[in-house]
């Protein structure tokens, strides 16, 4: 199930984006400013490039690209 970012608190959105950035840091070889990446990730959510998905099956929430979404849930 997709969740509109406006339905969660700003703090929850920031924490979700921070978790996403940290999980993907291993893919980046350059030194990263966490706050900058979190801000960029928030903008990707707001623009629709990343979406918030709640998995009822796994009882988890995460950020994903549209191509990563399991539409069969």
C-alpha positions in Angstrom: 0.0 0.0 0.0 1.4 3.4 -0.9 1.4 6.1 1.7 1.2 9.8 0.8 4.1 11.6 2.5 1.7 14.3 3.7 0.0 11.7 5.8 3.0 11.2 8.1 4.8 13.7 10.3 7.8 15.7 9.0 9.9 13.9 11.7 8.8 10.5 10.5 9.5 11.4 6.8 13.0 12.6 7.8 13.7 9.4 9.8 12.5 7.3 6.9 14.7 9.2 4.5 17.7 9.0 6.8 17.2 5.2 7.1 17.0 4.9 3.3 20.2 7.0 2.8 22.2 5.0 5.4 21.1 1.7 3.8 22.3 2.9 0.4 25.6 4.5 1.5 27.6 1.4 0.6 26.7 2.1 -3.1 28.5 5.5 -2.9 32.3 5.7 -2.9 32.6 9.4 -2.1 32.4 11.1 1.3 28.8 11.8 2.1 27.2 14.6 4.1 24.2 12.8 5.6 22.1 15.9 6.1 22.5 16.9 2.5 21.6 13.4 1.2 18.5 13.2 3.5 17.3 16.6 2.2 17.8 15.4 -1.4 15.9 12.2 -0.6 13.0 14.2 1.0 12.8 16.2 -2.3 12.7 12.9 -4.3 9.8 11.7 -2.2 8.0 15.1 -2.6 8.5 15.0 -6.4 7.2 11.4 -6.6 10.5 9.9 -7.8 10.5 7.8 -4.6 7.4 6.6 -2.9 6.5 5.4 0.6 5.3 1.8 0.7 3.7 0.1 3.7 4.0 -3.7 3.4 1.1 -5.3 5.3 2.7 -8.7 4.8 6.0 -7.6 6.4 4.5 -4.9 8.6 7.2 -2.5 7.4 7.4 0.9 5.7 10.1 1.8 3.2 11.1 4.1 0.4 11.1 2.6 -3.1 11.3 3.5 -6.7 8.1 2.6 -8.6 9.9 -0.3 -10.3 10.6 -1.9 -6.9 6.9 -1.9 -5.7 5.3 -5.2 -5.2 1.8 -4.5 -6.8 0.5 -8.0 -5.8 0.2 -7.3 -2.1 
